[in-house]
């Protein structure tokens, strides 16, 4: 795992390159939180950052690099007190039909034993981010988005 950090007061840039596996995703999330510690974000904002980035990275591991023991994920995070701009790059499989999943909400008006176990991730990603964009060029996937910080600082 590698990371480059450039600090500019309460702004900064964090570049993270990790192997595409569950353990590295967990370590990468800890590195991101540490790298952005100068922001004094609220717990709600940190929860949003962790949820969205964890969903994105885990989807890459699970789907883009499924059945593969090699692969890298590169994340570029440009942050300030009010916004996090993210670009995540991988060379795994492309999104189905070359498009982002719609992220429709799941029906949870059923018996607890019939609740779906997954499929909520893209709903949260769509709901919590702004300027969400996916592109595939030259065998490379790029997902970019912005996370506005809602809290008062």
C-alpha positions in Angstrom: 0.0 0.0 0.0 1.3 3.4 -0.8 0.1 6.9 -0.2 1.3 10.4 -1.0 0.0 13.2 1.1 0.3 16.9 0.4 -1.2 19.2 3.0 -2.3 22.8 2.5 -3.7 23.9 5.8 -7.2 22.3 6.1 -7.1 21.2 2.4 -5.1 18.4 1.0 -4.6 15.7 -1.6 -4.3 12.0 -0.8 -3.3 9.4 -3.4 -3.7 5.8 -2.3 -2.8 2.7 -4.3 -3.9 -0.6 -2.7 -4.1 -4.3 -3.8 -7.7 -5.2 -4.7 -8.6 -7.4 -1.7 -10.7 -7.0 1.5 -7.8 -6.6 3.9 -6.2 -3.8 1.9 -9.6 -2.0 1.6 -9.9 -2.0 5.4 -6.3 -0.7 5.7 -6.9 1.8 2.9 -9.9 3.2 4.8 -7.8 3.7 7.9 -5.1 5.5 5.9 -7.8 7.8 4.3 -9.1 8.7 7.7 -5.7 9.3 9.1 -4.7 11.3 6.0 -7.7 13.6 6.3 -7.5 14.0 10.1 -6.7 17.7 9.8 -10.2 18.4 8.7 -12.1 18.1 12.0 -15.1 16.5 10.3 -18.3 15.7 12.2 -19.0 12.0 12.9 -21.8 12.2 10.3 -19.4 13.4 7.6 -16.8 10.8 8.5 -19.5 8.1 8.4 -20.6 9.3 4.9 -17.0 9.3 3.7 -16.3 5.8 5.1 -19.6 4.4 3.8 -19.3 5.7 0.2 -15.6 4.9 -0.2 -15.9 1.5 1.4 -18.8 0.6 -0.9 -16.9 1.8 -4.0 -13.7 -0.1 -3.0 -15.6 -3.3 -2.0 -17.6 -3.2 -5.3 -14.3 -3.1 -7.2 -12.9 -6.0 -5.3 -16.0 -8.1 -5.5 -17.1 -7.3 -9.1 -14.3 -5.7 -11.2 -11.7 -8.1 -9.9 -13.9 -11.1 -9.1 -12.0 -14.4 -9.4 -8.7 -12.6 -9.7 -5.9 -12.6 -7.2 -4.2 -9.6 -8.7 -5.2 -6.1 -9.3 -4.7 -2.6 -8.0 -7.1 0.2 -7.0 -5.9 3.8 -7.1 -7.8 6.5 -5.3 -7.2 10.3 -5.6 -8.9 12.3 -2.9 -8.7 16.1 -3.0 -10.3 17.6 0.1 -11.1 20.8 1.8 -13.3 21.8 4.8 -16.5 21.6 2.6 -16.0 19.0 -0.1 -14.2 15.8 -1.0 -13.5 15.2 -4.7 -12.8 11.5 -5.4 -11.5 9.7 -8.4 -11.1 5.9 -8.2 -9.3 3.9 -10.9 -9.0 0.2 -11.6 -8.2 -2.1 -14.5 -10.8 -4.8 -13.6 -13.9 -5.7 -15.5 -16.1 -2.8 -16.8 -19.5 -2.0 -15.3 -22.3 -4.0 -16.9 -23.3 -2.4 -20.2 -20.7 0.3 -19.5 -23.0 2.2 -17.2 -23.4 2.8 -13.5 -26.0 0.6 -11.7 -29.1 2.7 -11.0 -29.1 2.2 -7.3 -32.8 1.8 -6.8 -34.0 1.5 -3.2 -34.8 -2.1 -2.1 -38.2 -3.0 -0.8 -37.9 -3.5 3.0 -41.6 -3.8 3.7 -41.4 -7.6 4.3 -40.8 -10.0 7.1 -37.4 -9.6 8.6 -36.3 -13.1 7.5 -37.1 -12.0 3.9 -35.0 -8.8 3.9 -32.4 -8.7 1.1 -28.8 -9.2 2.2 -27.2 -6.8 -0.3 -27.8 -4.4 -3.1 -28.0 -1.3 -1.0 -24.6 0.1 -1.9 -25.3 1.8 -5.2 -28.4 3.4 -3.7 -26.3 4.9 -1.0 -23.6 6.0 -3.4 -26.1 7.7 -5.7 -27.9 9.3 -2.7 -24.8 10.6 -0.9 -22.6 11.8 -3.7 -22.8 14.6 -6.2 -21.4 14.7 -9.8 -21.2 10.9 -10.0 -19.6 9.8 -13.2 -18.2 6.5 -14.6 -16.0 6.0 -17.7 -14.1 3.2 -19.2 -11.1 4.0 -21.4 -8.2 1.8 -22.6 -9.1 -1.1 -20.2 -9.3 1.3 -17.2 -12.4 2.1 -15.1 -12.7 5.6 -13.6 -15.4 6.5 -11.1 -15.4 10.1 -10.0 -17.7 11.9 -7.5 -17.9 14.6 -4.9 -19.0 14.4 -1.3 -20.1 17.7 0.1 -19.7 18.0 3.9 -22.9 19.2 5.4 -21.8 20.0 9.0 -20.8 23.2 10.4 -17.0 23.4 11.1 
